[in-house]
Amino acid sequence: MIELILPAILSCIIAFFVVFAMTPPLIKFLEKRNLTVKDMNKKEDIMVARPGGPSIIVGLIASEIILYAFLQMNEIIAIVITTTTAFVIGYVDDRKVMGGWFKPVALAIAAIPIVAFGSYDSDLAFPIFGTVQIPVLYIALIIFMIPITGNTINSIDVLNGVASGFMMIASFSLSICLFIVQHYEIAIVSLPLGFVSLAFYKYHKIPSRIFPGDSGALTLGAMYGAIAIVGGVEIIAAVALLPAVINSFLFLSSVKKIVEHRQVKGKPVEHTDDFRLKATSDKTAPVTLVRLILASGPLSEKQVGYVIFKLAIFSGILAMITAFLMGISFEI
């Protein structure tokens, strides 16, 4: 455990400061080339740079290279390849809006390195009840999990700072859970994800100077899923991600098909005269987590974001409780 302290500190420093230093010049680069989008939740015509994925992926790769130099784990290679592939998929979608099928199918392919490197345990661990051996079904779980986590984070990227802030909370919660179940090396590998999210949040929070785009959101979500699989904490990871999972479920169940958010005509949120957010009365609009939060009345964008963060913290605590219960089942 002691020998992991130095690589953990170095990788976290690299993760944070690479993104922190790289994002401002990336913003200027994108603005000069008119790679900006309108912030739809601001009264003024504010254009925001997009995508922020390049700084996110560089920070993650740089920090994981440091860890691989110390730990020499194939699991790190598998995580990096899967995450990088997710970034490329997202970047393609940033530059050209693809069909609703594109990201799920492509992200399923991105999960292959985890299988190829054998960086998984086919026993699915449950709290209290122990593990279930599903060697064949687990391969299918891997193929499905990366698209789910990638698109789940992408779907919650609807307000300034929400995707990066939510990911910061969820990933640090996952790291703590990995320490609780004594998967120390994977816990160290997961830490850069939280620090990259924290650094990017500095520029993504209200008022956003840059949006992560599909490339950023898919990168964060895919790495989260890859860490959950490699660490054997899939159930715990799902608990920590619960608000975003619920958001995706509500959206899919209301539109009843896989479709790009940008292709949905009905909008779940409207604006009041003072430009606060309120739930739409349009029955054709999809149901989302934000729409449910606004069901009791209009809120500012910042207030909605804080509610989502509170839900993320609550889910993170539930994940830690789940991890303790899982530790008890291992001892039994």
Residue pairs with C-beta under 8 A, 6 or more apart in sequence:
1 184
4 184
4 185
4 188
6 70
7 66
7 67
7 69
7 70
7 71
7 188
8 188
8 191
10 66
11 63
11 64
11 66
11 67
11 188
11 191
11 192
12 63
12 191
12 192
12 195
14 59
14 62
14 63
14 66
14 192
15 59
15 60
15 62
15 63
15 191
15 192
15 193
15 195
15 196
15 199
16 59
16 195
16 196
16 198
16 199
17 199
18 55
18 58
18 59
18 62
18 63
18 199
19 55
19 56
19 58
19 59
19 196
19 199
19 200
20 199
20 202
22 54
22 55
22 58
22 59
23 52
23 55
23 199
23 200
23 202
23 203
23 210
24 203
26 49
26 52
26 54
26 55
26 210
27 49
27 203
27 209
27 210
30 36
30 49
30 50
30 51
30 210
31 47
31 49
35 49
35 50
35 51
36 47
36 48
36 49
36 50
37 47
37 48
37 50
37 211
38 45
38 46
38 47
38 48
39 46
39 47
39 48
39 160
39 207
39 208
41 159
41 160
41 271
41 275
41 277
41 301
42 207
42 275
43 275
46 207
48 208
48 209
48 210
48 211
49 209
49 210
49 211
50 94
50 210
50 211
50 212
50 213
51 90
51 91
51 94
51 211
51 212
51 213
51 214
51 215
51 216
52 200
52 203
52 204
52 210
52 211
52 212
52 213
52 215
52 216
53 87
53 90
53 91
53 94
53 212
53 213
53 214
53 215
53 216
53 217
53 218
53 219
54 91
54 215
55 200
56 87
56 196
56 200
56 212
56 215
56 216
56 219
56 220
57 83
57 84
57 87
57 215
57 219
59 192
59 196
59 199
60 80
60 83
60 192
60 193
60 196
60 219
60 223
61 80
61 83
61 84
63 192
63 195
63 196
64 76
64 79
64 80
64 189
64 192
65 80
67 73
67 76
67 188
67 189
67 192
68 76
68 77
68 80
71 185
71 188
71 189
73 185
73 189
74 117
74 118
74 119
75 117
75 119
75 186
75 189
75 230
76 189
77 113
77 117
78 113
78 114
78 116
78 117
78 119
78 226
78 230
79 114
79 119
79 189
79 223
79 226
79 227
79 230
81 113
82 110
82 111
82 113
82 114
82 146
82 222
82 223
82 226
83 219
83 222
83 223
83 226
85 109
85 110
85 113
85 222
86 107
86 110
86 146
86 150
86 218
86 219
86 221
86 222
86 223
87 215
87 218
87 219
88 215
89 102
89 103
89 106
89 107
89 110
89 214
89 218
90 103
90 150
90 154
90 213
90 214
90 215
90 216
90 217
90 218
90 219
91 213
91 214
91 215
92 98
92 102
93 102
93 103
93 214
93 215
93 218
94 213
94 214
94 215
97 260
97 262
97 263
98 260
99 260
100 257
100 258
100 259
100 260
100 263
101 258
103 147
103 150
103 151
103 154
103 214
103 218
104 147
104 151
104 258
105 147
107 146
107 147
107 150
107 151
107 218
107 222
108 143
108 144
108 146
108 147
110 146
110 150
110 222
111 142
111 143
111 145
111 146
111 147
111 225
111 226
112 143
113 119
114 120
114 142
114 146
114 226
114 229
114 230
115 139
115 142
115 143
119 229
119 230
120 138
120 142
120 229
120 230
120 232
121 232
122 133
122 134
122 135
122 138
122 139
123 131
123 132
123 133
123 134
123 138
123 232
124 131
124 132
124 134
124 138
124 141
124 234
124 235
125 131
125 232
125 233
125 234
125 235
125 326
125 329
125 330
126 132
126 235
126 326
126 329
127 235
127 322
127 323
127 325
127 326
127 328
127 329
128 325
128 326
128 328
128 329
129 329
130 329
130 330
130 332
134 141
141 229
141 234
142 229
145 225
145 228
145 229
145 234
146 222
146 225
146 226
148 225
148 245
148 248
149 221
149 222
149 224
149 225
149 228
149 237
149 241
150 217
150 218
150 221
150 222
150 225
151 218
151 221
151 248
152 221
152 241
152 244
152 245
152 247
152 248
153 163
153 166
153 167
153 217
153 218
153 220
153 221
153 224
153 244
154 163
154 214
154 217
154 218
154 221
155 244
155 247
155 248
155 251
155 261
156 162
156 163
156 166
156 243
156 244
156 247
156 248
156 289
156 308
157 163
157 211
157 212
157 217
158 261
158 288
158 290
159 290
159 301
159 304
159 305
159 308
160 204
160 205
160 206
160 207
160 208
160 301
160 305
161 201
161 204
161 205
161 206
161 208
161 305
162 305
162 308
163 204
163 212
163 216
163 217
163 220
164 197
164 198
164 200
164 201
164 204
164 205
164 212
164 216
164 220
165 197
165 201
165 204
165 205
165 305
165 308
165 309
165 312
166 243
166 244
166 308
166 309
166 312
167 193
167 194
167 197
167 220
167 221
167 224
168 194
168 197
168 198
168 201
169 309
169 312
169 313
169 316
170 224
170 240
170 241
170 244
170 312
170 315
170 316
171 190
171 193
171 194
171 197
171 220
171 224
172 194
172 316
173 240
173 312
173 315
173 316
173 317
173 319
173 320
174 190
174 224
174 227
174 228
174 231
174 233
174 236
174 237
174 240
174 319
175 187
175 190
175 191
175 193
175 194
176 187
176 316
176 320
176 323
177 233
177 236
177 237
177 240
177 319
177 320
177 322
177 323
178 184
178 186
178 187
178 190
178 227
178 231
178 233
178 323
179 187
180 320
180 323
180 324
180 327
181 233
181 236
181 323
181 326
181 327
181 330
182 327
183 231
183 232
183 233
186 227
186 230
186 231
187 231
189 227
189 230
190 227
190 231
193 220
193 223
193 224
193 227
196 220
197 220
200 212
200 216
203 209
203 210
204 210
204 211
204 212
206 301
206 302
206 305
212 220
224 237
224 241
225 237
227 237
228 234
228 236
228 237
228 238
233 323
233 326
235 322
235 326
236 319
236 322
236 323
236 326
237 319
238 245
239 315
239 318
239 319
239 322
240 312
240 315
240 316
240 318
240 319
241 315
242 311
242 315
242 318
243 289
243 308
243 311
243 312
243 315
244 289
246 289
247 288
247 289
247 290
250 286
250 287
250 288
250 289
250 292
251 261
251 286
251 287
251 288
252 258
253 287
254 286
254 287
255 264
255 286
264 285
264 286
265 284
266 280
266 282
266 284
266 285
266 286
267 280
267 282
267 285
268 279
268 280
268 285
268 286
268 287
268 288
268 290
268 291
269 277
269 278
269 279
269 280
269 288
269 290
269 291
269 294
270 277
270 278
270 279
270 280
270 281
271 277
271 278
272 278
272 298
276 298
276 299
276 300
276 301
277 290
277 294
277 298
277 299
277 300
277 301
277 304
278 294
278 297
278 298
279 291
279 292
279 294
279 295
280 291
285 291
289 308
290 304
290 308
293 299
293 304
293 307
293 308
294 304
299 307
